[in-house]
Amino acid sequence: MSVEVKKLVVHYVDKQDEDTEIHLRDDEMQINDKVNVFIEQLHHAYNGKPGKGFCAFSGEKSSVVASAMQSYRNNELNFWNLTQEATNVLKEELNKYAFHETGYLVFCHYQYVASNFIMIALINIKEHYTITSDLDLSAAKHLDISRMQLAARIDLDAWDTAAEENRYISFIKGRAGRKVADFFLDFLGCEEGIDPKQQSQTMLHAVEDYLSTQQYEKSEKDDIRKEIFDYCNDCVSSGEDADVNTLSETLSKSSDVKFEDFYKEQGYELEESFPVDKKTVTSMVKFSGLGGGVSVGFERKHLGERVIYDATSDTLTIKGVPPNLKDQIERYYNNDES
């Protein structure tokens, strides 16, 4: 198991009307195999969440959570008291917003590989149904980890060694219109730092401009794009930053011009390492779009071969229609004729 749980406390939050009710657990949970499995699932579910933001504690905002966390790390405050102080701040912030939240507030200090993290997540409850041995319907509730929207994770080691980069805290930006990003930044006392989407877009532009200057065949460029995408996708899955040196090794393996020299000379504002936005980098290997009742998607390598775009007539010509789509169309016409 790659996750080692050090501390775990869970409280209950109920915000139905204007006031938030908090039910505090009396102590820390006992750490066992079940707890480790749960937090490992939570860790991987969090890593898989798209559109995360990155931030750092700010002197311009409330310092309650940051101070409590630092006191815990200095052995001046136990973990349960840390969670109590943070939960009180969460309650105050929740009362400022109109949205409702009911669920379990999880505080966990854990180690993953060689890094230490504190995760704070509000996990909603979902009802599910099963059939009993007597063939009766039975209802039960479970934690809806896959749909968590309120969560943040503090990289304690990065806080110590790279605080100036302002990205040692990540958080889920949440659903549109919910102001969840603003809420969590205020709760933590943070200001947003590096923008994964912007950095990923800058990386894509730099990669495409670099490839356009190299004497690679089309198939070589497609293979390189696939390698870059696979690497970035692995970074998303593991929760690690993409490293420009690693990107450069892939891009420049058949060229005397190093990508890391190219992007610096061209003035791209690209960090040496950055969190990846998966949706943005997917465009490196796939084109997709929808509108007016039409949805189209295809691998980038097919453009100009199986898929032809005519800008003058604003049309796409697809050679070799996918069998399942072709079957649906043919059945439609056959039924229409009959």
N, C-alpha and C positions, 0 to 999 in steps of 0.2 A: 504494500500500500504506500502511495507516494505522499499522502497527507498525514501529518502527525498533529493531533489536536492537543493544545496545552491548556486552554481555558474555554469554557462554554457556559453562557448564561442566556436564558430565554425568558422574555416578559411578554405580556399580552396587551395589545393596543386595540381600543374600540372607539372609533370616531364615527358616530352615526349622525349626530346633530351638531350643534355649535361647539360643545365641549368634548374634549378627549378624555376618556377614562383609561387609566393605566393600572394593570394588575401585575405587581412585581413578584417574581420568584424570590424565595427567601435566601437562596444560596446558589453556589455554582453546581453545575451538573457533574456527576461522576463520569470520568472519561473511560470509555470502554470501546470494544470493537464496533458496536452499533453506532456510537457517536462518531467514530472515525469514518465509517462508511457514509453516514449522513453528510458530514462536512465535505468529504471528497466529492459527493454528488453535487453539493451546493457550489463548491469551487469550480467544477467543470461546467455547471449550468451558467455560472456567472461569466466564465471565460467565453462561452458561446453566445452571450448577448451582444447583438450588434449595436453600433452607434453609441459607444461609451464616451464619456467626457473625462478629462484629466485636469487635476487641480492641485492646490497646495493650501495649507493653512495660511490665513491672512491676518496681519495685524490690524487691518481696518474693520474686521468683523468680530463677532463674539469668539472669545478664546476659551470658553468653558470646556468644550470637548477636547481641544488640543491640550489644554493644561492638565485635564484629568488623565488623558492618555500618557502624557509625559510623566506625570506623577506615578502612574502605574509602572511605567518602565523604569523609574528610579526607585522602585520598591517603597514608595511613600504612600501608595494607595492600593488596596487590593482590587482585583478585577471586578468583583460584584459592585463595589462602590463606584468604580468607573462607569459601569453600565447604568447605575442608578442616576448619576449626574447627567449622563448623556440622554437618558430616557426623559428626564425632566425638561431638557432643552427641546427634545423632539416634540413633547407634548405642547410646549409653548408655540413652536413653529407650526404644528399642525392646526392649532386653533386660529391661526391667521388665514387659513385657506378654507375654501368651501367644499373641497372634495372630501369624500368619506373614505376611511381606511379601517379595516378590521383584520387583524392577523397577529402573528407571533413575531416579536422583535428579537432577532438572533444577534448576539454578540459573540464572536469567536476569535480567539488568538490561536493561530495554527502555523505550522511550518510546512512549506511545500518545496521539495528539493532542498535548496540551501537558503531559501528566503523565508523571512517571518512576516506574517500578515495579521492584521485585525480586520475582520469583515463585520459589517453592520448591515443587516437585511431585514426588511419587513415582508414576511411571507404570508400571503393570503391563504384562506382555507377553501377547499373545494369538496363538494359532496360527490361521492361515487356510489354505485350500486352493485351488489353481487347477489347471486342466488345461493341460498343455504342448502344443506343436505336434504332438507325437507321440501325443497323446491319452492321456498318462500322468498320474497324480495326483501333484501336487507340493505339498509343505507348506512354509510359510514363517512367520516370526514378524513381528509388527508391534506398535507401541506402541498400547495401548488407551486413547487420550486421552479418549474419550467416557465411560469408566467410572472415571476417576481419582477416588479418594476421599481421598487424603492430599495436600492442597495448601493453600498460603497465599500471600497477595500483600500486600506492603508498599507503600503509597502514600507514596513518599519526600517528595513535595511537601506532602502533608497532615501528615506527621510533622514537617515544619519549621514549618508555618503554623497547624496546628490540633491539636497534640498533646494539648491539654487535653480534647478531645472524646472521646478514648479509642476511636477507631474507624478509625484509619489502617491497621490490619491486618485483612484479611478472611481467613476460612478455611472450608473445607468441613467441615461438622459430621460427615458420614460416616454409616455404617450403624448402625442401632440395635444396642445391645449390644456394640459394638466399642470403646467409650470413645475413639474417634478424636479427639473434641473435646478431651478431657482430655489426650490424648497430645500433640496439636499445640500446645496452650497451654503445656504443660510444656517441650516442645522449644524453642519460641520464647522462653519466659520471659515469658509474657503473662497478663493477666487480661481476661476478657470484659467488653466495654463495652455499647454500645447493642444492644438486642434488636430485630431487624427485624420479627419476627412480632408482638411486643407493640406496636411503633410503628405497624405496618400496621393492627392491630386498633383501636388508638386513633383512627387516621385514619378508618377506616370508620365507627366510632360517631359521630365528630364530623360527618362528611359526612351521614350519615343523619339525625342530629338537626337539622342545619342545613337540609336539604331539607324536613324536616317543618314548619319554621317559615316556609317561603317559599310564595308563591302560584303555584307552577308547576303546569302540567297534568302528568298522569301520563306522557304521552309526552315532555314536556320533561325530567322527572326521569330517565327511562330514557336519553334521549340524553346527559344530563350524566354519568350513571354510566358510560356507554360511553366518553365522552371521557376521564374520569378513569382508567378502567381502561386504555385505550390508552396514555395518558401513562405510567402506572406500569409497564406492560408494556415500553414503550420504555426506561424507566430500568433495568429488569432486564436487557434485552438489551445495553445499553451499559455496564452496571456503574456507573452514576451514581446518586446519591441523588435521591429525589423532593424537590422544592422546594415548600414550603407556599405561597409567593407565587404560583407557577404554578398550583397547585391552586385557589387563591382566585380567580384571574382567570377560570378556567373556571366555577367554581361561582357566582360573583357577577356574571357579565356582564350579567344581566338583573335585578339586585337592587341596592338602595341599601345593603343590609347586607352588608359584606364578610366573607367566611368567616374571614379571618385575625383580624378583630376578634371574631367570634363565638366561635371556639374558645378564644381567650385569656380572654374574659369568662366563659365557662362553666367554665374551669379544667381543660381537657383538657391532660394532660401530653404534649404533642406537640412534638418538636424542629422547628426551622425547616427542617431538611432531614434526611432519614433514608433508610437503605437499605430497599428494598421486599421483602417476602415475597410472591412471586407467588401461591402457593396461597391465601394469606389474601385478597388483593385480588380474586381470581377470583370470590369469592362476591358481589362487587358486581354482576356481570352474569349469574351462573349459579348455580342451586341444583343440588346433586347429593348423593347419598347411597346407601349400600348396606347391606344387612343381611338375614339370613334367606333368602339366595339371590335377592334382588331388588336390582337396581341401577337407579336413576332419576336422570336429569339433564335439565335444561331451562333455557332462557334466562329470566332473572328477569322480563323484560317480559311473558312469557306468563302469569304468575301472576295469577289473577283473571279471565282471558279464556279462553285455550285450556286452561289447567290450573286446576282448581278444587279447593281444599282444604276439607274438612269436618272440623273439629276434633272434633265430637261423635261422628261415626262412624269417625274416624281413616282417612279415605279420600281419594285423589286421583282426580279425574275428568279424563281427557285427551280433549279434543275435537280430532279430526283426528290419528289415529294415524299415525306416520311410515310411509310406504309400504313400506319394507323390513321393518319389524316386522309390519305388517298382513299382508304376503304370507306371512311365516313362520307366523303364527297361523292364517291361512285354510288353508294347506297342511296344517298339523297336524290341524285339524278335518276336512278332507276325507279325509285318510288314515285318521283314526280311524273315520270313518263307513263307509269301504270295508272 
